[in-house]
Amino acid sequence: MKPLKTKVSITLDNDLVSKLKKLADEDDRSFSQYINLIAKEWISRKDSEMNNNED
């Protein structure tokens, strides 16, 4: 079973969208899949930073 997803609408700069679409294509992913991937990676890094700062 696929995880549930929530549809959202955001506004991004045109140059950012162009770059992200290019990167998604190079990674053989849809734009949405790529945004989801990089958001998860960024949040994971932030969580790790916060956990390291608590030590």
Phi and psi in radians as a Rosetta constraint file:
Dihedral C 1 N 2 CA 2 C 2 CIRCULARHARMONIC -1.292 0.35
Dihedral N 2 CA 2 C 2 N 3 CIRCULARHARMONIC 2.542 0.35
Dihedral C 2 N 3 CA 3 C 3 CIRCULARHARMONIC -1.137 0.35
Dihedral N 3 CA 3 C 3 N 4 CIRCULARHARMONIC 2.634 0.35
Dihedral C 3 N 4 CA 4 C 4 CIRCULARHARMONIC -1.196 0.35
Dihedral N 4 CA 4 C 4 N 5 CIRCULARHARMONIC 2.512 0.35
Dihedral C 4 N 5 CA 5 C 5 CIRCULARHARMONIC -2.161 0.35
Dihedral N 5 CA 5 C 5 N 6 CIRCULARHARMONIC 2.690 0.35
Dihedral C 5 N 6 CA 6 C 6 CIRCULARHARMONIC -2.039 0.35
Dihedral N 6 CA 6 C 6 N 7 CIRCULARHARMONIC 2.255 0.35
Dihedral C 6 N 7 CA 7 C 7 CIRCULARHARMONIC -1.384 0.35
Dihedral N 7 CA 7 C 7 N 8 CIRCULARHARMONIC 2.274 0.35
Dihedral C 7 N 8 CA 8 C 8 CIRCULARHARMONIC -2.289 0.35
Dihedral N 8 CA 8 C 8 N 9 CIRCULARHARMONIC 2.819 0.35
Dihedral C 8 N 9 CA 9 C 9 CIRCULARHARMONIC -2.201 0.35
Dihedral N 9 CA 9 C 9 N 10 CIRCULARHARMONIC 2.216 0.35
Dihedral C 9 N 10 CA 10 C 10 CIRCULARHARMONIC -2.301 0.35
Dihedral N 10 CA 10 C 10 N 11 CIRCULARHARMONIC 2.790 0.35
Dihedral C 10 N 11 CA 11 C 11 CIRCULARHARMONIC -1.952 0.35
Dihedral N 11 CA 11 C 11 N 12 CIRCULARHARMONIC 2.183 0.35
Dihedral C 11 N 12 CA 12 C 12 CIRCULARHARMONIC -2.180 0.35
Dihedral N 12 CA 12 C 12 N 13 CIRCULARHARMONIC 2.716 0.35
Dihedral C 12 N 13 CA 13 C 13 CIRCULARHARMONIC -1.113 0.35
Dihedral N 13 CA 13 C 13 N 14 CIRCULARHARMONIC 2.510 0.35
Dihedral C 13 N 14 CA 14 C 14 CIRCULARHARMONIC -0.991 0.35
Dihedral N 14 CA 14 C 14 N 15 CIRCULARHARMONIC -0.735 0.35
Dihedral C 14 N 15 CA 15 C 15 CIRCULARHARMONIC -1.156 0.35
Dihedral N 15 CA 15 C 15 N 16 CIRCULARHARMONIC -0.601 0.35
Dihedral C 15 N 16 CA 16 C 16 CIRCULARHARMONIC -1.174 0.35
Dihedral N 16 CA 16 C 16 N 17 CIRCULARHARMONIC -0.765 0.35
Dihedral C 16 N 17 CA 17 C 17 CIRCULARHARMONIC -1.056 0.35
Dihedral N 17 CA 17 C 17 N 18 CIRCULARHARMONIC -0.780 0.35
Dihedral C 17 N 18 CA 18 C 18 CIRCULARHARMONIC -1.038 0.35
Dihedral N 18 CA 18 C 18 N 19 CIRCULARHARMONIC -0.819 0.35
Dihedral C 18 N 19 CA 19 C 19 CIRCULARHARMONIC -1.132 0.35
Dihedral N 19 CA 19 C 19 N 20 CIRCULARHARMONIC -0.765 0.35
Dihedral C 19 N 20 CA 20 C 20 CIRCULARHARMONIC -1.126 0.35
Dihedral N 20 CA 20 C 20 N 21 CIRCULARHARMONIC -0.694 0.35
Dihedral C 20 N 21 CA 21 C 21 CIRCULARHARMONIC -1.113 0.35
Dihedral N 21 CA 21 C 21 N 22 CIRCULARHARMONIC -0.698 0.35
Dihedral C 21 N 22 CA 22 C 22 CIRCULARHARMONIC -1.110 0.35
Dihedral N 22 CA 22 C 22 N 23 CIRCULARHARMONIC -0.808 0.35
Dihedral C 22 N 23 CA 23 C 23 CIRCULARHARMONIC -1.124 0.35
Dihedral N 23 CA 23 C 23 N 24 CIRCULARHARMONIC -0.700 0.35
Dihedral C 23 N 24 CA 24 C 24 CIRCULARHARMONIC -1.087 0.35
Dihedral N 24 CA 24 C 24 N 25 CIRCULARHARMONIC -0.761 0.35
Dihedral C 24 N 25 CA 25 C 25 CIRCULARHARMONIC -1.094 0.35
Dihedral N 25 CA 25 C 25 N 26 CIRCULARHARMONIC -0.761 0.35
Dihedral C 25 N 26 CA 26 C 26 CIRCULARHARMONIC -1.101 0.35
Dihedral N 26 CA 26 C 26 N 27 CIRCULARHARMONIC -0.508 0.35
Dihedral C 26 N 27 CA 27 C 27 CIRCULARHARMONIC -1.615 0.35
Dihedral N 27 CA 27 C 27 N 28 CIRCULARHARMONIC 0.091 0.35
Dihedral C 27 N 28 CA 28 C 28 CIRCULARHARMONIC 0.960 0.35
Dihedral N 28 CA 28 C 28 N 29 CIRCULARHARMONIC 0.807 0.35
Dihedral C 28 N 29 CA 29 C 29 CIRCULARHARMONIC -2.253 0.35
Dihedral N 29 CA 29 C 29 N 30 CIRCULARHARMONIC 2.787 0.35
Dihedral C 29 N 30 CA 30 C 30 CIRCULARHARMONIC -1.301 0.35
Dihedral N 30 CA 30 C 30 N 31 CIRCULARHARMONIC 2.825 0.35
Dihedral C 30 N 31 CA 31 C 31 CIRCULARHARMONIC -0.963 0.35
Dihedral N 31 CA 31 C 31 N 32 CIRCULARHARMONIC -0.819 0.35
Dihedral C 31 N 32 CA 32 C 32 CIRCULARHARMONIC -1.099 0.35
Dihedral N 32 CA 32 C 32 N 33 CIRCULARHARMONIC -0.777 0.35
Dihedral C 32 N 33 CA 33 C 33 CIRCULARHARMONIC -1.061 0.35
Dihedral N 33 CA 33 C 33 N 34 CIRCULARHARMONIC -0.700 0.35
Dihedral C 33 N 34 CA 34 C 34 CIRCULARHARMONIC -1.186 0.35
Dihedral N 34 CA 34 C 34 N 35 CIRCULARHARMONIC -0.764 0.35
Dihedral C 34 N 35 CA 35 C 35 CIRCULARHARMONIC -1.042 0.35
Dihedral N 35 CA 35 C 35 N 36 CIRCULARHARMONIC -0.768 0.35
Dihedral C 35 N 36 CA 36 C 36 CIRCULARHARMONIC -1.056 0.35
Dihedral N 36 CA 36 C 36 N 37 CIRCULARHARMONIC -0.770 0.35
Dihedral C 36 N 37 CA 37 C 37 CIRCULARHARMONIC -1.081 0.35
Dihedral N 37 CA 37 C 37 N 38 CIRCULARHARMONIC -0.874 0.35
Dihedral C 37 N 38 CA 38 C 38 CIRCULARHARMONIC -1.228 0.35
Dihedral N 38 CA 38 C 38 N 39 CIRCULARHARMONIC -0.539 0.35
Dihedral C 38 N 39 CA 39 C 39 CIRCULARHARMONIC -1.151 0.35
Dihedral N 39 CA 39 C 39 N 40 CIRCULARHARMONIC -0.762 0.35
Dihedral C 39 N 40 CA 40 C 40 CIRCULARHARMONIC -1.100 0.35
Dihedral N 40 CA 40 C 40 N 41 CIRCULARHARMONIC -0.739 0.35
Dihedral C 40 N 41 CA 41 C 41 CIRCULARHARMONIC -1.117 0.35
Dihedral N 41 CA 41 C 41 N 42 CIRCULARHARMONIC -0.735 0.35
Dihedral C 41 N 42 CA 42 C 42 CIRCULARHARMONIC -1.110 0.35
Dihedral N 42 CA 42 C 42 N 43 CIRCULARHARMONIC -0.783 0.35
Dihedral C 42 N 43 CA 43 C 43 CIRCULARHARMONIC -1.127 0.35
Dihedral N 43 CA 43 C 43 N 44 CIRCULARHARMONIC -0.693 0.35
Dihedral C 43 N 44 CA 44 C 44 CIRCULARHARMONIC -1.062 0.35
Dihedral N 44 CA 44 C 44 N 45 CIRCULARHARMONIC -0.745 0.35
Dihedral C 44 N 45 CA 45 C 45 CIRCULARHARMONIC -1.117 0.35
Dihedral N 45 CA 45 C 45 N 46 CIRCULARHARMONIC -0.761 0.35
Dihedral C 45 N 46 CA 46 C 46 CIRCULARHARMONIC -1.099 0.35
Dihedral N 46 CA 46 C 46 N 47 CIRCULARHARMONIC -0.725 0.35
Dihedral C 46 N 47 CA 47 C 47 CIRCULARHARMONIC -1.059 0.35
Dihedral N 47 CA 47 C 47 N 48 CIRCULARHARMONIC -0.741 0.35
Dihedral C 47 N 48 CA 48 C 48 CIRCULARHARMONIC -1.119 0.35
Dihedral N 48 CA 48 C 48 N 49 CIRCULARHARMONIC -0.743 0.35
Dihedral C 48 N 49 CA 49 C 49 CIRCULARHARMONIC -1.055 0.35
Dihedral N 49 CA 49 C 49 N 50 CIRCULARHARMONIC -0.767 0.35
Dihedral C 49 N 50 CA 50 C 50 CIRCULARHARMONIC -1.138 0.35
Dihedral N 50 CA 50 C 50 N 51 CIRCULARHARMONIC -0.708 0.35
Dihedral C 50 N 51 CA 51 C 51 CIRCULARHARMONIC -1.170 0.35
Dihedral N 51 CA 51 C 51 N 52 CIRCULARHARMONIC -0.659 0.35
Dihedral C 51 N 52 CA 52 C 52 CIRCULARHARMONIC -1.186 0.35
Dihedral N 52 CA 52 C 52 N 53 CIRCULARHARMONIC -0.579 0.35
Dihedral C 52 N 53 CA 53 C 53 CIRCULARHARMONIC -1.280 0.35
Dihedral N 53 CA 53 C 53 N 54 CIRCULARHARMONIC -0.367 0.35
Dihedral C 53 N 54 CA 54 C 54 CIRCULARHARMONIC -1.380 0.35
Dihedral N 54 CA 54 C 54 N 55 CIRCULARHARMONIC -0.329 0.35
